Amino acid sequence: MSTPVIDRTAPTEHPVLDVLADRWSPRAYDSETPIDEAKLSSALEAARWSPSANNSQPWRFIVARRGTELHRGIQSALMGFNQAWAGNAAALIVAVAETTNEEGAPISHAVYDLGQSVAHLSVQAHHDGLVVHQMSGFDPAAISELTDLGERFTPITVIALGELGDAGELPEALQERESAPRVRRPIDETLLANA
């Protein structure tokens, strides 16, 4: 499938690594190409090697390939317009935080560490030519029930992963978002203090 190239490079205020400036979160996924297993493994390996407090590694992932019951179940747990496009992704990945340890004590840094792990996954996947879109709009209880997670684990994010598709196949409102300029709050508005 030939997909038009869209330049989505971030207009950064200061130099950053190309892989970071070029990374973006598309909604147009190639609905035919299966996930490249080697690239998926590399993305998960990058996630595995991200830092965590006390090396506790309080992250887990649920990987569902397109065409499986698990993929369909995760897609059905998505809310709103995410259901309209995310099913085309070659894989849907649920990022799960281990919020309590085996003794029942809370892991206060779990969500932070999971976020770092997902960031590593995202950068590696983008470096390898895959696209990633993270979603908070989903029903965590439905995911927990679907996968029998138990009380120690909390689904935090669903990640669409795969090859870039044709934005022209998206609903019109999403097509506009796909090509809208990328914007971020300026650094001086982000810093609460800078002595």
N, CA and C atoms as a LAMMPS dump frame, in Angstrom:
ITEM: TIMESTEP
0
ITEM: NUMBER OF ATOMS
585
ITEM: BOX BOUNDS ff ff ff
-5.0000000000000000e+02 5.0000000000000000e+02
-5.0000000000000000e+02 5.0000000000000000e+02
-5.0000000000000000e+02 5.0000000000000000e+02
ITEM: ATOMS id mol type element x y z
1 1 1 N 0.851 -1.179 0
2 1 2 C 0 0 0
3 1 3 C 0.892 1.235 0
4 2 1 N 0.647 2.15 -0.906
5 2 2 C 1.426 3.383 -0.98
6 2 3 C 0.727 4.458 -0.155
7 3 1 N 1.433 4.969 0.816
8 3 2 C 0.883 5.987 1.701
9 3 3 C 1.586 7.305 1.447
10 4 1 N 0.813 8.392 1.244
11 4 2 C 1.453 9.683 1.037
12 4 3 C 2.305 10.06 2.245
13 5 1 N 3.463 10.632 1.99
14 5 2 C 4.353 11.056 3.062
15 5 3 C 3.886 12.415 3.572
16 6 1 N 3.709 12.5 4.88
17 6 2 C 3.299 13.744 5.515
18 6 3 C 4.451 14.191 6.398
19 7 1 N 4.911 15.426 6.199
20 7 2 C 5.979 15.934 7.058
21 7 3 C 5.347 16.467 8.333
22 8 1 N 5.556 15.75 9.414
23 8 2 C 4.982 16.13 10.707
24 8 3 C 6.083 16.495 11.699
25 9 1 N 7.25 16.886 11.185
26 9 2 C 8.366 17.226 12.059
27 9 3 C 7.986 18.383 12.981
28 10 1 N 8.263 18.212 14.258
29 10 2 C 7.931 19.233 15.252
30 10 3 C 8.773 20.485 15.037
31 11 1 N 8.142 21.665 15.092
32 11 2 C 8.896 22.923 15.007
33 11 3 C 9.48 23.265 16.383
34 12 1 N 10.57 22.609 16.737
35 12 2 C 11.139 22.756 18.079
36 12 3 C 11.819 24.108 18.265
37 13 1 N 11.856 24.577 19.508
38 13 2 C 12.56 25.813 19.851
39 13 3 C 14.061 25.579 19.972
40 14 1 N 14.441 24.349 20.284
41 14 2 C 15.84 23.974 20.478
42 14 3 C 16.062 22.625 19.811
43 15 1 N 17.297 22.313 19.429
44 15 2 C 17.559 21.042 18.75
45 15 3 C 17.243 19.838 19.646
46 16 1 N 16.613 18.836 19.057
47 16 2 C 16.373 17.554 19.721
48 16 3 C 16.738 16.446 18.739
49 17 1 N 16.803 15.229 19.22
50 17 2 C 17.069 14.095 18.343
51 17 3 C 16.009 14.022 17.25
52 18 1 N 16.419 13.677 16.042
53 18 2 C 15.475 13.576 14.924
54 18 3 C 14.307 12.65 15.245
55 19 1 N 14.59 11.511 15.886
56 19 2 C 13.536 10.545 16.185
57 19 3 C 12.47 11.153 17.096
58 20 1 N 12.857 12.113 17.937
59 20 2 C 11.888 12.782 18.8
60 20 3 C 11.113 13.857 18.045
61 21 1 N 11.798 14.617 17.207
62 21 2 C 11.129 15.673 16.44
63 21 3 C 10.173 15.093 15.399
64 22 1 N 10.521 13.937 14.863
65 22 2 C 9.709 13.328 13.802
66 22 3 C 8.543 12.505 14.333
67 23 1 N 8.585 12.108 15.604
68 23 2 C 7.534 11.27 16.177
69 23 3 C 6.229 12.054 16.281
70 24 1 N 5.147 11.413 15.864
71 24 2 C 3.827 12.012 16.016
72 24 3 C 2.821 10.893 16.203
73 25 1 N 1.577 11.23 16.444
74 25 2 C 0.558 10.241 16.797
75 25 3 C -0.552 10.199 15.756
76 26 1 N -0.333 9.48 14.667
77 26 2 C -1.351 9.419 13.622
78 26 3 C -2.529 8.534 14.013
79 27 1 N -3.616 8.709 13.304
80 27 2 C -4.79 7.854 13.464
81 27 3 C -5.022 6.999 12.224
82 28 1 N -4.307 7.297 11.158
83 28 2 C -4.455 6.527 9.912
84 28 3 C -3.469 5.364 9.938
85 29 1 N -4.01 4.152 10.006
86 29 2 C -3.194 2.939 10.038
87 29 3 C -3.491 2.08 8.821
88 30 1 N -2.448 1.448 8.309
89 30 2 C -2.573 0.486 7.215
90 30 3 C -3.316 -0.732 7.76
91 31 1 N -4.499 -0.982 7.226
92 31 2 C -5.346 -2.058 7.746
93 31 3 C -5.015 -3.425 7.165
94 32 1 N -4.034 -3.499 6.275
95 32 2 C -3.693 -4.769 5.626
96 32 3 C -2.386 -5.369 6.124
97 33 1 N -1.386 -4.545 6.348
98 33 2 C -0.057 -5.048 6.699
99 33 3 C -0.045 -5.559 8.137
100 34 1 N 0.356 -6.815 8.345
101 34 2 C 0.444 -7.329 9.72
102 34 3 C 1.608 -6.681 10.459
103 35 1 N 1.591 -6.819 11.754
104 35 2 C 2.677 -6.25 12.549
105 35 3 C 3.986 -6.955 12.198
106 36 1 N 5.026 -6.172 12.081
107 36 2 C 6.365 -6.723 11.885
108 36 3 C 6.825 -7.23 13.252
109 37 1 N 6.928 -8.538 13.392
110 37 2 C 7.206 -9.137 14.7
111 37 3 C 8.562 -8.71 15.259
112 38 1 N 9.552 -8.549 14.396
113 38 2 C 10.876 -8.126 14.875
114 38 3 C 10.815 -6.704 15.424
115 39 1 N 10.082 -5.823 14.736
116 39 2 C 9.957 -4.439 15.205
117 39 3 C 9.133 -4.365 16.492
118 40 1 N 8.097 -5.183 16.582
119 40 2 C 7.31 -5.247 17.813
120 40 3 C 8.188 -5.712 18.97
121 41 1 N 8.981 -6.742 18.73
122 41 2 C 9.875 -7.252 19.778
123 41 3 C 10.883 -6.197 20.212
124 42 1 N 11.409 -5.441 19.258
125 42 2 C 12.358 -4.376 19.603
126 42 3 C 11.69 -3.281 20.43
127 43 1 N 10.461 -2.931 20.085
128 43 2 C 9.74 -1.91 20.854
129 43 3 C 9.505 -2.384 22.286
130 44 1 N 9.117 -3.642 22.438
131 44 2 C 8.902 -4.19 23.776
132 44 3 C 10.216 -4.314 24.546
133 45 1 N 11.293 -4.615 23.833
134 45 2 C 12.61 -4.686 24.474
135 45 3 C 13.041 -3.306 24.977
136 46 1 N 12.784 -2.274 24.176
137 46 2 C 13.099 -0.908 24.618
138 46 3 C 12.298 -0.564 25.871
139 47 1 N 11.027 -0.951 25.888
140 47 2 C 10.192 -0.715 27.068
141 47 3 C 10.756 -1.45 28.28
142 48 1 N 11.205 -2.661 28.074
143 48 2 C 11.739 -3.492 29.159
144 48 3 C 12.954 -2.855 29.817
145 49 1 N 13.759 -2.144 29.02
146 49 2 C 15.005 -1.571 29.519
147 49 3 C 14.874 -0.117 29.956
148 50 1 N 13.671 0.389 30.104
149 50 2 C 13.52 1.756 30.601
150 50 3 C 13.792 1.788 32.107
151 51 1 N 14.131 2.968 32.636
152 51 2 C 14.429 3.054 34.064
153 51 3 C 13.172 2.952 34.918
154 52 1 N 13.366 2.498 36.161
155 52 2 C 12.275 2.475 37.134
156 52 3 C 12.865 2.606 38.533
157 53 1 N 12.068 3.119 39.446
158 53 2 C 12.517 3.283 40.829
159 53 3 C 12.855 1.92 41.426
160 54 1 N 14.048 1.812 41.994
161 54 2 C 14.509 0.567 42.61
162 54 3 C 14.473 -0.624 41.656
163 55 1 N 14.511 -0.347 40.36
164 55 2 C 14.431 -1.397 39.338
165 55 3 C 13.202 -2.291 39.537
166 56 1 N 12.117 -1.687 40.003
167 56 2 C 10.904 -2.46 40.295
168 56 3 C 10.136 -2.874 39.049
169 57 1 N 10.338 -2.151 37.947
170 57 2 C 9.717 -2.485 36.659
171 57 3 C 8.201 -2.734 36.794
172 58 1 N 7.458 -1.745 37.295
173 58 2 C 6.037 -1.962 37.557
174 58 3 C 5.159 -1.791 36.317
175 59 1 N 5.586 -2.358 35.216
176 59 2 C 4.817 -2.278 33.976
177 59 3 C 4.585 -3.676 33.427
178 60 1 N 3.464 -3.804 32.76
179 60 2 C 3.137 -5.021 32.023
180 60 3 C 2.451 -4.563 30.743
181 61 1 N 2.44 -5.427 29.747
182 61 2 C 1.794 -5.104 28.48
183 61 3 C 0.927 -6.272 28.026
184 62 1 N -0.187 -5.941 27.432
185 62 2 C -1.057 -6.915 26.78
186 62 3 C -0.985 -6.595 25.298
187 63 1 N -0.527 -7.538 24.492
188 63 2 C -0.343 -7.318 23.057
189 63 3 C -1.403 -8.113 22.303
190 64 1 N -2.156 -7.419 21.466
191 64 2 C -3.211 -8.058 20.68
192 64 3 C -3.018 -7.72 19.205
193 65 1 N -2.828 -8.748 18.402
194 65 2 C -2.642 -8.553 16.964
195 65 3 C -3.99 -8.491 16.256
196 66 1 N -4.048 -7.651 15.218
197 66 2 C -5.274 -7.487 14.436
198 66 3 C -5.753 -8.855 13.95
199 67 1 N -7.054 -9.069 14.016
200 67 2 C -7.642 -10.328 13.575
201 67 3 C -7.894 -11.31 14.703
202 68 1 N -7.415 -10.993 15.909
203 68 2 C -7.635 -11.882 17.048
204 68 3 C -8.828 -11.406 17.871
205 69 1 N -9.383 -12.323 18.657
206 69 2 C -10.478 -11.957 19.561
207 69 3 C -10.022 -10.904 20.567
208 70 1 N -8.788 -11.014 21.012
209 70 2 C -8.27 -10.048 21.984
210 70 3 C -8.217 -8.642 21.383
211 71 1 N -7.77 -8.537 20.137
212 71 2 C -7.731 -7.234 19.449
213 71 3 C -9.139 -6.653 19.357
214 72 1 N -10.096 -7.487 18.955
215 72 2 C -11.48 -7.016 18.843
216 72 3 C -12.029 -6.604 20.213
217 73 1 N -11.675 -7.356 21.251
218 73 2 C -12.139 -7.025 22.595
219 73 3 C -11.581 -5.704 23.087
220 74 1 N -10.301 -5.481 22.834
221 74 2 C -9.691 -4.211 23.241
222 74 3 C -10.303 -3.063 22.447
223 75 1 N -10.494 -3.26 21.142
224 75 2 C -11.114 -2.209 20.332
225 75 3 C -12.507 -1.874 20.863
226 76 1 N -13.259 -2.886 21.271
227 76 2 C -14.619 -2.626 21.767
228 76 3 C -14.606 -1.88 23.103
229 77 1 N -13.481 -1.938 23.834
230 77 2 C -13.372 -1.206 25.1
231 77 3 C -12.974 0.254 24.894
232 78 1 N -12.603 0.612 23.661
233 78 2 C -12.244 2.002 23.368
234 78 3 C -13.489 2.869 23.359
235 79 1 N -13.318 4.135 23.701
236 79 2 C -14.446 5.056 23.752
237 79 3 C -14.439 5.988 22.548
238 80 1 N -15.624 6.471 22.222
239 80 2 C -15.777 7.513 21.221
240 80 3 C -15.163 7.192 19.882
241 81 1 N -14.558 8.222 19.292
242 81 2 C -14.061 8.069 17.928
243 81 3 C -12.831 7.177 17.84
244 82 1 N -12.211 6.826 18.974
245 82 2 C -11.076 5.902 18.915
246 82 3 C -11.48 4.572 18.28
247 83 1 N -12.716 4.153 18.51
248 83 2 C -13.188 2.902 17.906
249 83 3 C -13.228 2.987 16.388
250 84 1 N -13.404 4.197 15.85
251 84 2 C -13.553 4.365 14.403
252 84 3 C -12.267 4.118 13.637
253 85 1 N -11.124 4.281 14.267
254 85 2 C -9.861 4.157 13.536
255 85 3 C -8.895 3.133 14.125
256 86 1 N -8.922 2.907 15.429
257 86 2 C -7.88 2.103 16.078
258 86 3 C -7.903 0.635 15.673
259 87 1 N -9.031 0.138 15.235
260 87 2 C -9.107 -1.258 14.816
261 87 3 C -8.247 -1.573 13.61
262 88 1 N -7.871 -0.546 12.85
263 88 2 C -6.996 -0.765 11.693
264 88 3 C -5.544 -1.01 12.09
265 89 1 N -5.163 -0.642 13.299
266 89 2 C -3.776 -0.828 13.74
267 89 3 C -3.431 -2.312 13.76
268 90 1 N -2.223 -2.627 13.345
269 90 2 C -1.784 -4.024 13.309
270 90 3 C -1.754 -4.641 14.697
271 91 1 N -1.53 -3.823 15.713
272 91 2 C -1.543 -4.31 17.093
273 91 3 C -2.128 -3.244 18.005
274 92 1 N -2.862 -3.695 18.988
275 92 2 C -3.297 -2.843 20.088
276 92 3 C -2.597 -3.369 21.333
277 93 1 N -1.975 -2.47 22.061
278 93 2 C -1.215 -2.841 23.254
279 93 3 C -1.807 -2.097 24.442
280 94 1 N -2.129 -2.827 25.483
281 94 2 C -2.589 -2.196 26.714
282 94 3 C -1.387 -2.053 27.635
283 95 1 N -1.123 -0.828 28.061
284 95 2 C -0.049 -0.551 29.015
285 95 3 C -0.651 -0.611 30.414
286 96 1 N -0.1 -1.49 31.234
287 96 2 C -0.669 -1.806 32.538
288 96 3 C 0.333 -1.464 33.638
289 97 1 N -0.138 -0.782 34.671
290 97 2 C 0.706 -0.461 35.827
291 97 3 C 0.453 -1.467 36.941
292 98 1 N 1.539 -1.95 37.526
293 98 2 C 1.45 -2.767 38.737
294 98 3 C 1.365 -1.785 39.903
295 99 1 N 0.157 -1.544 40.39
296 99 2 C -0.062 -0.475 41.363
297 99 3 C 0.14 -0.909 42.808
298 100 1 N 0.127 -2.212 43.065
299 100 2 C 0.472 -2.733 44.388
300 100 3 C 1.393 -3.927 44.215
301 101 1 N 2.292 -4.111 45.174
302 101 2 C 3.215 -5.242 45.074
303 101 3 C 2.557 -6.523 45.597
304 102 1 N 3.307 -7.602 45.599
305 102 2 C 2.749 -8.898 45.994
306 102 3 C 2.298 -8.921 47.45
307 103 1 N 2.856 -8.035 48.272
308 103 2 C 2.455 -7.949 49.679
309 103 3 C 1.265 -7.015 49.882
310 104 1 N 0.803 -6.376 48.81
311 104 2 C -0.341 -5.473 48.892
312 104 3 C 0.004 -4.024 49.161
313 105 1 N 1.29 -3.7 49.225
314 105 2 C 1.699 -2.309 49.452
315 105 3 C 1.629 -1.526 48.146
316 106 1 N 1.174 -0.264 48.202
317 106 2 C 1.085 0.528 46.97
318 106 3 C 2.462 0.821 46.382
319 107 1 N 2.527 0.839 45.069
320 107 2 C 3.743 1.234 44.349
321 107 3 C 3.482 2.647 43.838
322 108 1 N 3.963 3.643 44.581
323 108 2 C 3.605 5.04 44.318
324 108 3 C 4.112 5.55 42.977
325 109 1 N 5.171 4.996 42.467
326 109 2 C 5.79 5.464 41.226
327 109 3 C 5.376 4.641 40.011
328 110 1 N 4.43 3.745 40.155
329 110 2 C 4.103 2.793 39.088
330 110 3 C 3.682 3.477 37.79
331 111 1 N 2.798 4.451 37.881
332 111 2 C 2.297 5.096 36.666
333 111 3 C 3.402 5.908 36
334 112 1 N 4.225 6.572 36.801
335 112 2 C 5.362 7.319 36.248
336 112 3 C 6.308 6.375 35.51
337 113 1 N 6.663 5.274 36.15
338 113 2 C 7.592 4.33 35.525
339 113 3 C 6.991 3.69 34.279
340 114 1 N 5.702 3.382 34.319
341 114 2 C 5.037 2.853 33.128
342 114 3 C 5.113 3.867 31.997
343 115 1 N 4.914 5.149 32.311
344 115 2 C 5.001 6.192 31.288
345 115 3 C 6.364 6.235 30.626
346 116 1 N 7.42 6.084 31.429
347 116 2 C 8.765 6.04 30.847
348 116 3 C 8.911 4.829 29.929
349 117 1 N 8.371 3.72 30.359
350 117 2 C 8.471 2.496 29.576
351 117 3 C 7.756 2.651 28.228
352 118 1 N 6.574 3.251 28.258
353 118 2 C 5.823 3.478 27.017
354 118 3 C 6.547 4.489 26.128
355 119 1 N 7.176 5.497 26.727
356 119 2 C 7.952 6.452 25.93
357 119 3 C 9.087 5.738 25.205
358 120 1 N 9.774 4.854 25.894
359 120 2 C 10.849 4.089 25.249
360 120 3 C 10.29 3.238 24.104
361 121 1 N 9.163 2.578 24.35
362 121 2 C 8.507 1.782 23.309
363 121 3 C 8.19 2.652 22.099
364 122 1 N 7.627 3.828 22.353
365 122 2 C 7.211 4.724 21.268
366 122 3 C 8.386 5.2 20.423
367 123 1 N 9.465 5.59 21.086
368 123 2 C 10.63 6.094 20.354
369 123 3 C 11.268 4.978 19.533
370 124 1 N 11.393 3.783 20.118
371 124 2 C 11.97 2.659 19.374
372 124 3 C 11.1 2.301 18.175
373 125 1 N 9.797 2.233 18.379
374 125 2 C 8.886 1.894 17.283
375 125 3 C 8.99 2.921 16.163
376 126 1 N 9.014 4.201 16.525
377 126 2 C 9.129 5.239 15.497
378 126 3 C 10.463 5.125 14.765
379 127 1 N 11.527 4.902 15.509
380 127 2 C 12.855 4.725 14.899
381 127 3 C 12.829 3.603 13.866
382 128 1 N 12.057 2.55 14.144
383 128 2 C 11.992 1.384 13.261
384 128 3 C 10.939 1.513 12.164
385 129 1 N 10.279 2.673 12.067
386 129 2 C 9.34 2.902 10.974
387 129 3 C 7.894 2.591 11.284
388 130 1 N 7.587 2.255 12.524
389 130 2 C 6.195 2.047 12.914
390 130 3 C 5.633 3.356 13.461
391 131 1 N 4.321 3.43 13.54
392 131 2 C 3.682 4.594 14.144
393 131 3 C 2.917 4.148 15.384
394 132 1 N 2.819 5.069 16.331
395 132 2 C 2.235 4.791 17.642
396 132 3 C 1.236 5.891 17.972
397 133 1 N 0.099 5.497 18.502
398 133 2 C -0.861 6.476 19.02
399 133 3 C -1.366 5.949 20.362
400 134 1 N -1.17 6.743 21.411
401 134 2 C -1.602 6.356 22.751
402 134 3 C -2.978 6.941 23.035
403 135 1 N -3.81 6.153 23.71
404 135 2 C -5.19 6.569 23.982
405 135 3 C -5.53 6.393 25.455
406 136 1 N -6.135 7.422 26.024
407 136 2 C -6.653 7.305 27.388
408 136 3 C -8.156 7.053 27.377
409 137 1 N -8.787 7.218 26.221
410 137 2 C -10.228 7.033 26.109
411 137 3 C -10.601 5.571 25.928
412 138 1 N -10.709 4.854 27.046
413 138 2 C -11.121 3.451 27.013
414 138 3 C -11.72 3.098 28.369
415 139 1 N -12.362 1.958 28.435
416 139 2 C -13.001 1.494 29.662
417 139 3 C -12.05 0.542 30.389
418 140 1 N -11.36 1.023 31.436
419 140 2 C -10.399 0.162 32.132
420 140 3 C -11.027 -1.099 32.723
421 141 1 N -12.263 -0.982 33.224
422 141 2 C -12.921 -2.153 33.81
423 141 3 C -13.156 -3.227 32.752
424 142 1 N -13.528 -2.807 31.544
425 142 2 C -13.741 -3.779 30.463
426 142 3 C -12.442 -4.48 30.098
427 143 1 N -11.343 -3.725 30.059
428 143 2 C -10.034 -4.331 29.764
429 143 3 C -9.645 -5.303 30.869
430 144 1 N -9.827 -4.903 32.114
431 144 2 C -9.476 -5.768 33.243
432 144 3 C -10.265 -7.065 33.209
433 145 1 N -11.553 -6.96 32.89
434 145 2 C -12.396 -8.158 32.81
435 145 3 C -12.001 -9.03 31.622
436 146 1 N -11.743 -8.401 30.499
437 146 2 C -11.371 -9.127 29.28
438 146 3 C -10.104 -9.947 29.483
439 147 1 N -9.169 -9.401 30.24
440 147 2 C -7.855 -10.037 30.379
441 147 3 C -7.614 -10.614 31.77
442 148 1 N -8.623 -10.567 32.646
443 148 2 C -8.519 -11.13 33.993
444 148 3 C -7.288 -10.594 34.722
445 149 1 N -7.161 -9.266 34.761
446 149 2 C -5.968 -8.635 35.322
447 149 3 C -5.81 -8.797 36.829
448 150 1 N -6.879 -8.752 37.548
449 150 2 C -6.759 -8.805 38.999
450 150 3 C -6.555 -7.421 39.584
451 151 1 N -6.593 -7.336 40.908
452 151 2 C -6.6 -6.04 41.586
453 151 3 C -5.251 -5.344 41.625
454 152 1 N -4.162 -6.059 41.472
455 152 2 C -2.833 -5.44 41.563
456 152 3 C -2.463 -4.643 40.321
457 153 1 N -3.17 -4.854 39.232
458 153 2 C -2.791 -4.266 37.95
459 153 3 C -3.895 -3.355 37.429
460 154 1 N -3.474 -2.182 36.909
461 154 2 C -4.421 -1.185 36.405
462 154 3 C -4.076 -0.823 34.971
463 155 1 N -5.01 -1.012 34.02
464 155 2 C -4.756 -0.557 32.65
465 155 3 C -4.743 0.97 32.621
466 156 1 N -3.702 1.536 32.016
467 156 2 C -3.524 2.988 32.01
468 156 3 C -3.734 3.577 30.624
469 157 1 N -3.229 2.916 29.603
470 157 2 C -3.251 3.446 28.238
471 157 3 C -3.41 2.298 27.252
472 158 1 N -4.09 2.572 26.147
473 158 2 C -4.102 1.639 25.017
474 158 3 C -3.281 2.276 23.903
475 159 1 N -2.419 1.483 23.301
476 159 2 C -1.496 1.958 22.273
477 159 3 C -1.842 1.291 20.949
478 160 1 N -2.058 2.085 19.912
479 160 2 C -2.194 1.554 18.554
480 160 3 C -0.805 1.549 17.928
481 161 1 N -0.434 0.435 17.308
482 161 2 C 0.901 0.272 16.734
483 161 3 C 0.777 -0.369 15.363
484 162 1 N 1.498 0.159 14.389
485 162 2 C 1.48 -0.44 13.06
486 162 3 C 2.112 0.469 12.027
487 163 1 N 1.773 0.198 10.784
488 163 2 C 2.276 0.981 9.654
489 163 3 C 1.333 2.154 9.393
490 164 1 N 1.896 3.269 8.941
491 164 2 C 1.092 4.442 8.601
492 164 3 C 0.163 4.12 7.442
493 165 1 N -1.085 4.546 7.56
494 165 2 C -2.073 4.337 6.514
495 165 3 C -2.402 5.628 5.79
496 166 1 N -3.441 5.581 4.993
497 166 2 C -3.882 6.717 4.185
498 166 3 C -4.883 7.548 4.986
499 167 1 N -4.528 8.793 5.282
500 167 2 C -5.406 9.671 6.059
501 167 3 C -6.727 9.918 5.346
502 168 1 N -6.742 9.77 4.025
503 168 2 C -7.967 9.961 3.265
504 168 3 C -9.042 8.942 3.582
505 169 1 N -8.689 7.859 4.243
506 169 2 C -9.665 6.835 4.616
507 169 3 C -10.311 7.104 5.972
508 170 1 N -9.838 8.129 6.673
509 170 2 C -10.412 8.49 7.967
510 170 3 C -11.668 9.332 7.777
511 171 1 N -12.553 9.38 8.784
512 171 2 C -13.662 10.334 8.738
513 171 3 C -13.115 11.755 8.57
514 172 1 N -13.892 12.623 7.947
515 172 2 C -13.415 13.961 7.578
516 172 3 C -12.826 14.744 8.754
517 173 1 N -13.491 14.714 9.898
518 173 2 C -12.995 15.469 11.058
519 173 3 C -11.615 14.976 11.487
520 174 1 N -11.39 13.673 11.387
521 174 2 C -10.09 13.124 11.764
522 174 3 C -9.038 13.405 10.705
523 175 1 N -9.451 13.498 9.438
524 175 2 C -8.5 13.854 8.377
525 175 3 C -7.897 15.223 8.658
526 176 1 N -8.732 16.155 9.097
527 176 2 C -8.251 17.503 9.4
528 176 3 C -7.251 17.476 10.551
529 177 1 N -7.534 16.68 11.576
530 177 2 C -6.611 16.586 12.72
531 177 3 C -5.295 15.944 12.306
532 178 1 N -5.358 15.04 11.355
533 178 2 C -4.158 14.322 10.921
534 178 3 C -3.14 15.26 10.275
535 179 1 N -3.628 16.309 9.637
536 179 2 C -2.715 17.216 8.937
537 179 3 C -2.613 18.599 9.59
538 180 1 N -3.27 18.788 10.719
539 180 2 C -3.212 20.086 11.408
540 180 3 C -1.798 20.349 11.917
541 181 1 N -1.414 21.612 12.004
542 181 2 C -0.071 21.934 12.516
543 181 3 C 0.134 21.378 13.925
544 182 1 N 1.344 20.937 14.176
545 182 2 C 1.704 20.449 15.507
546 182 3 C 2.065 21.645 16.381
547 183 1 N 1.498 21.7 17.555
548 183 2 C 1.775 22.814 18.464
549 183 3 C 2.048 22.279 19.865
550 184 1 N 2.864 23.008 20.588
551 184 2 C 3.144 22.73 21.991
552 184 3 C 3.253 24.064 22.726
553 185 1 N 2.936 24.023 24.003
554 185 2 C 3.11 25.194 24.858
555 185 3 C 4.596 25.558 24.848
556 186 1 N 4.945 26.855 24.799
557 186 2 C 6.352 27.253 24.826
558 186 3 C 7.042 26.799 26.112
559 187 1 N 8.344 26.597 26.033
560 187 2 C 9.113 26.151 27.195
561 187 3 C 8.953 27.108 28.368
562 188 1 N 8.976 28.433 28.103
563 188 2 C 8.897 29.381 29.224
564 188 3 C 7.552 29.324 29.943
565 189 1 N 6.52 28.797 29.293
566 189 2 C 5.232 28.607 29.956
567 189 3 C 5.151 27.246 30.64
568 190 1 N 6.071 26.379 30.324
569 190 2 C 6.098 25.038 30.908
570 190 3 C 6.873 25.01 32.215
571 191 1 N 7.912 25.841 32.293
572 191 2 C 8.745 25.877 33.496
573 191 3 C 8.047 26.644 34.61
574 192 1 N 7.836 26.002 35.736
575 192 2 C 7.247 26.677 36.892
576 192 3 C 8.286 27.489 37.641
577 193 1 N 9.526 27.069 37.563
578 193 2 C 10.653 27.813 38.138
579 193 3 C 11.875 27.489 37.305
580 194 1 N 12.77 28.463 37.159
581 194 2 C 13.968 28.26 36.342
582 194 3 C 15.056 29.203 36.844
583 195 1 N 15.573 28.925 38.041
584 195 2 C 16.543 29.818 38.687
585 195 3 C 17.954 29.534 38.209
